Amino acid sequence: MMVWLGSRPNRMQEVIPVKRKRQYSQINVNEVSIELQAQNRAGHKVVAGVDVGKGELTLCLVWPDREFERPWRIKSPGQIRLAAGKLLELNKLCPVTVAMESSGTYGDAFRQALADAGLPVHRVSGKAVKDDSEGFDGVPSNHDGKDAAIIGTLCVNGRSDRWRWNGVGIDRSEVSAKNDSVKKDLARPGAPRHAAADDADSTDPAIRYWVRQLDTAQGIRQIFCGKLEALLARHWPEAGLLTNQSGPTLTGALLHWGDPRAMANDPRAPEELARIGGHYLLAEKIDRLIESAKTTVGVRMNAWAIREMQDIAGAIIEQRKKIQQCRRELKKLTKNHQAIQSQAPAVGLTTACVLWMCLGNPQQYGSAGAYRKAMGLNLTERSSGMHKGKLKLSKRGQRLPRKWLYFSALRWMRHPSVKIWITKKKQRDGGHGGKAATGIMRKLAAAAWHCGQGEEFDPGRLFPGSTCEKVQNEKMQGPRVRGRVGGSPPEDTVTESHCLLME
């Protein structure tokens, strides 16, 4: 704005007046008067929008005319029962619906209190709350009081889904809400369910437990495998060229001797290695390992280095046993689970368990694209004007479906018929194979959805066209791997170095 001072113009910054139309200042839940809140609105429906934080909840009452009251400040967990009691008292005067975001586990205690009180809870997409922040009051800001008001307003506008409490703490429909493009309400009454879904509900907590134990054990094992690789590079660098560094043979030998020179000097080393490696360890490899231990150029080990080597090898063996136990338990739990068993030929049993735990029933998704989008495998692009962006995975939602589907893709990449498609894809991509693995993941995601609808898995539909005939000829054959015959590659035979690629 220009003003004249004498004969010269001067520029002065214009001050835009701010009108305080919306009150976001919070009041403690102890100070809330229900009679005052419901004054002149008795009988009107009200939505309580809740913004969930780690140690504090913010609740805002929103009326059908989109007017809202001052937000309540609720300390978690100390004031959760008090807040639920206040809402139950308000419900006697005005029908109350509570709207919340799916914010991890921090809001589960409040959800349980609301379920015990008999109050209906709706779920609002966190992405919708963020997108509506500027349109709500014209200011592109986010804070607890405003977010609670936005959550309540979105529920009033019908942009929410019923969020039922299942008594476990995690609703299978919750995970798909992280993908805002999946419009189905997975928990609505009358939604189509798998034939075995009702029976599977009782096994879901157990499946969830063993899947989490398996993922934790693999993560811990990965850490120790990295430590072992570093120690072997210092003390026995030739070992990695002869056998798998984290395999049972080498880790068992390191746990027993700790030092390659101690193994080389032990006259019973061939018999002990044969016992550790079993009948799969050939005598030729045993001789090469012992010869390598004798002639290694690695740094000589002291007592503490030997102890560290043995501890790390023992930890890897322990985690391997725990991983095997988790797989056995999942196999027993899902023996009669129709949805998981139908997806197992395409992606493997463990991956099918992960998909069920993270995404829920595949029959509750309207299309294969929606199921794939819930995994974060949909393609996104950022382009504007002259800038042409690249297609990338959205990677929204939980990481576990992408991680385990990546393992399934790596197993299928060893299939002879799939190698034909991979070779052509790598030629188109300049010799890079990363996009080929991503392409297989996306195809397997769609195949898992179709199998979940009751269709029989057909490998020929993964790669139609020039490779279709070859795939059909090798259908139900698969790669020859010990102890397994079938149409899909074996379960979880991928090296640990691949674990971090899809995080």
Secondary structure, 3 states (H helix, E strand, C coil): CEEEECCEEEECCCCCCCCCCCCCCCEEHHHCCHHHHCCCCCCCCEEEEEEECCCEEEEEEECCCCCECCCEEEECCCCHHHHHHHHHHHHCCCCEEEEEECCCCCCHHHHHHHHHHCCCEEEECHHHHHHCHHHHHCCCCCCHHHHHHHHHHHHHCCCCEECCCCCCCCCHHHHHCCCCCCCCCCCCCCCCCCCCHHHHCCCHHHHHHHHHHHHHHHHHHHHHHHHHHHHHHHHCCCHHHHCCCCCHHHHHHHHHCCCHHHHHCCCCHHHHHHHHHHHHCCHHHHHHHHHHHHHCCCCCCCHHHHHHHHHHHHHHHHHHHHHHHHHHHHHHHCCCCHHHHHHHHHHCHHHHHHHHHHHCCHHHCCCHHHHHHHCCCCEECCCECCECCCCEECCCCCCHHHHHHHHHHHHHCCCHHHHHHHHHHHHHCCCCCHHHHHHHHHHHHHHHHHHHCCCCCCHHHCCCCCCHHHHHHCCCCCCCECCECCCCCCCCCCCHHHCCCCC
